[in-house]
Amino acid sequence: MKRLRIIGIIAKKEVTDALRNSLFVTLAFFLLLLVGVSILVASFAFQSQVAQYHAALSQLSPDQLKSIVLAAPAYYPLQMLRGTIEYLEIIGAIIALVLGYLAIAKEKGSNTSRLLLVRPVTRGSFIGGKLLGASIILIALVLGIGVFSVAAVTFVGHVAFSASELMKLGLVLMYTYGYLLFFFCFSAALALLVPNLPRALMLAFSLWLVFVLIIPQIGDTMDPDNQVPGGFFAHLHMTQDGQTAVINQFRRYENFRNALEVSSVEKHYERLTFATLGIKTTYNDKSLGFIMHDKWPDLLVLLVFLMGSIVLAYLSARPSRIMAASP
């Protein structure tokens, strides 16, 4: 019970410090603003397609309406959250990195880490409190964005979510929490391992830049299917078997490109969320069971990244290292 109380005290301090930090509040507000703008743009784009569809219908005579079939624009509300996911991948990761760095830097900067270590605070309690506080902050952030997204799509897009769509969105929010917690633990571990705090922050952002922006962008650029709007293979009306046959002719190239992508936790998160939300159109109208059967490797790798970062943060929080690194 005493250990749980200590964890609770540290977690409460983390939440209070985050809410008082102007940088965190500014980034969170900026993220919410971008999410809102992306949903508005997607909603207006769909409404424009609907208007063009009705305008085309109005120009057809009754006889033409009998012989010409115009397909109404397909509406998948979860697809409108693509911008939300992309902003969470980048800005959400930055927020988590900043939180992880501040969770350690503020202790070292004020020298409270020395005070903590003379108290009956174990390494597990120290990291546990930090993780609990970060979890409360990140879950609140993710849930806030989820509720805001549903409200925006409902009132701007004028469509209600089905129970299945809400369940898929709930899973995506869970994946997002795990993705952001990975960056929190990773940044906190670097702040513990590197004695120089500014250098630790620069290293964290450098690795973020490589694995969140550079490597995924290289992988996307090397994918020929991404070079044509709507997909290269879809443009050629090629079947799945035909696509597989073409890719098999360039197996070494494809393996190298895929190896680049899978080295990034961001790519696994993107593949998992895009499939669940139906942003990857081949997963539209598919059940959760079908999606999970196809995407469990990405979920597994995401969990491995997360557990590895938690273990790294725990192993890095040795009292001798904290004391030696404190100013």
N, C-alpha and C positions, 0 to 999 in steps of 0.2 A: 504493500500500500504506500509506503514511503517513497519507493522508486516511482510509482505512478504519479504521486503528488509532485515530485520533482519534474517529471516529464511534462505534466500539465502546466507548471509554473513557467518552464522554458518556452513551451508552445504559446502560452498566453503572451509572453513578452515578444515572441516573434511576430504574432499577429498585430500587436499594438505598434511595434516598431515599423512594420510594413505600412500600416495605415497612416502613420505620421511621416512617412518618407515621400517627399514630393516627386521624386523620380519615378517610383513605383506607381503612384496615383496618376501621374501624367501619362505614362506608358499604357496603363490600363484604360484610361479614358480615350487615348488615341486609338487603341485597338478596337474598342467598342464603336467608335466613330467610323472607322474603316469598315467594320462589319456591317453597320447600318447602311453606309453608302453602297457597298457591294450588293446588298439585298435589294436596295431601291433600283439600282441599275438593272439587275437581273429581272425584277418585276416589270419595269417599264419596257424592257426589251421583249418580254413575252407578251405583254399587252399590245405592243406594236405589231407582233406577228398575228395576234388574234384580230386586230383591226384590219390588217391587210387581207386576212382570210375572209372576213365578212364583206370587205369591199369587193373582193373578187367574186364572191357569191352574188352580190347585188348586181353585178354587170352581166350575169348569165340569164338568158331567157328561160322560161319554164321548160321548153323543149331541151335546151342544153343541159339543164339541171338533171334531166332524166338520163342523159347519155354520158355526162362528165361527172366524175366523182372527185371532189376535192377533199383531201384528208385534212381534218382539223389539226392545228398544232398540238402535239403531245405535251402534256403538262405534268412534270414530276417535281413537286415542291422541294424535295431534298436536294435536287440538282442545283437549286438556287443558292445553296450553302457552299458552293465551290470556293468563292472568294473568302468566306469565313475560314475554311480549312487552310487556305494558302496563307492568310494573315496569321493564323495560329502557328503554322509551321515556322514562320520567320519571326514575327513580333512577339508571339507567345513564348518562343524559345529564348528571345532576348530578355523578356521579363523574368523568366525562370532563372536565367544565368545571373541577372542582377540580384535577385533574391538570394540565390545561393552564395554569391560573393559577399553580400552584405551580412548574411547570417554569421559569417566567420569574421569578416573585416571589422565589424563594429565591436566585437568582443576583443580582438587584438588591439584595435585603435584606442579603446578606452581602458585596456589592460584588465578588463573584467574576467578574461579567461583565467588569469592567475587566481583571482578571487574564487572563481567557480571550482578550480582544482583543489583548493584547500578545504572545500566543503565536501560532504559525502556524495559527490556526483561522479558516477561511473561513466566510462566511455559510452556504454549503451544508453544511459539516461541522457547524456549530452546530445548524441546523434538522434535518439528517439524523440526528444523534445523539439529539436530542429525540424525533423521530418514531420512530426504532427502539426507544428505550426505552419510549415510550408504547405502541407496537405489541406489544411483548413483554408488557407489563402487561395491556393490553386483551384480547389473544388468550388469555392465561392465564385471565383473568376469564370471558370468553365460553365458552371450552372447559370450564372448571370448572362453569359453570351448565348447559351442554349435557349433560355427563356426569351431573351430579347429577339433572337432569330425566329423563333416560332411566332412570336407576336407580330414581328415585322412582315413575315411571309403571309400570315393570316389576314392582317388588316390592309397591307399594301397589295399583295398578290390576290387577295379575295379568295382564298382557298383554305379548307380545313385539313389538318393532318389526320391520317388514319391511325388506328392503334398500332399497326405494323410499322408505319413510318416513324411514329414516336418511339417505338422500341429500338428501331435502328439508330435513331438519333441519340437515344440514351446510351447505346453501346459506343457510339462515336465519341460521346463526351467522356466515357470511361477511358477509351484509348487516348484521348487528348490529355487527360489527367496524368496517365502513365508517361506519356511523351514529355510533358512539361516537368514532371518530377525527376525524370532522368537528367534533364539539364540542370535542375537545381542541385542534385547530388553531385553531378560532375563538376560544377563550378565550385561548390563547397569543398570538395576533395582537393581541387587545385589550390584553393585559398589556404588549405591546411598543409599541402605538400610543398608549396613554393613559399619560402620565407618572405620574399619581397612581394607585398600585396599588389602594387600596380602592375608588376610583371605577371602575377597570377591572373589578374583580370585581362591583360592583353593576350595572354596565352589562351584563356577561355574563349575570348572573342575570335581569335585567330582560328582555333579549331572549329568553332561554330561556323565561321565563314567557309572553311574548307568542306565540312561535312553537311552543311545545310544549303549552301548556295552553289559552291563551285562543282563538287562531284555530281550532285543531281543534275545540274545544268549540262555538264559534259555528257552524262548518260542520256539525257533527253535529246541533245543535239546529235548524238551518234545513232539514235533510233530513227531509221528512215520513215517509219510510220508516223512520226511527229512532224515531218517536213511539209505535209500537205494538209490544209484545213479539213477536218473531218476524218483524217486518217488516210494514209497512202493506199493501204490495201482496200479500204472501203471505197475509195475513189475508183479503183479498178474493178469493183464488184467481185472481189476474190473471196472464195469460201474459206472456212477455217482450215480445211485440209490443204487448200492451195497456199495459204499463208504459211502453214507448217512446212510444206515442201520447199518454199522459197527460203525460209529461215534456215532450214537444214543445209542448204547450199553454202551458207555463211556461218556455220556453227561456231568456229573459233572466234570470229568477230563478235557474234552475239554473246558468247560466253564471257569474253573480255568486257563488253559493254555492260552486261548484267552484273559482273563481279564488281565493277565500279559502283553501280547503283546500290547493291546490297551491302556495301561497306558503310553506307550512311543510314543511321536510324531514321532520318527524315523520310527516306524513300519507302521504308517499310510502313511507316505511319501513313504516308500518302496513299500507298497501294491499298492498305486496309480500309482507310476511311473512304476513298473514292469508290471502292467496290461496295461498301456497306450503304453509302448514300445514293448509289446508282449514277454517280458522276461518270464512272466508267460504264458506258451505255450497255455493254454486254451483260451487266448485272441488274438492269432495270427489270422490275416485276419478278425478281428472283427471291426465293425464301431465304431467311437467315441461315437455315441449315445448309442450303446450297452454297451460300457465300462463305460460311465458315469452313465448309469442306474444302473449298478452293483456296482460301486465304489463311488457313491456320499456320502455314510456315511463317508468314509475315507477323502474325500475332505472337508466335513463339519467339522469334528473333527480337521483337519489341520487348517482350518480357525478360529476355536474356540481357539486353542492354540495360533495362531498368534495374534488375537484380544486381548486375555487375556494378552499376554506379552506386547502389546502396552499400554494397560490400566494400567498395573502394573508399567511400566516405567514412565508413565505420573503421576500417583499418588505418585510415589517415589520421583519425582523431586520437592519437596516442598522447597522453599528457606531456611526455618529454618533448614531442614535436610542437605542441601548442605553446609550451613554456619557452622553448628555444626561439620560436618565431615571434613571440610577443615583443613589442617595442619596450 
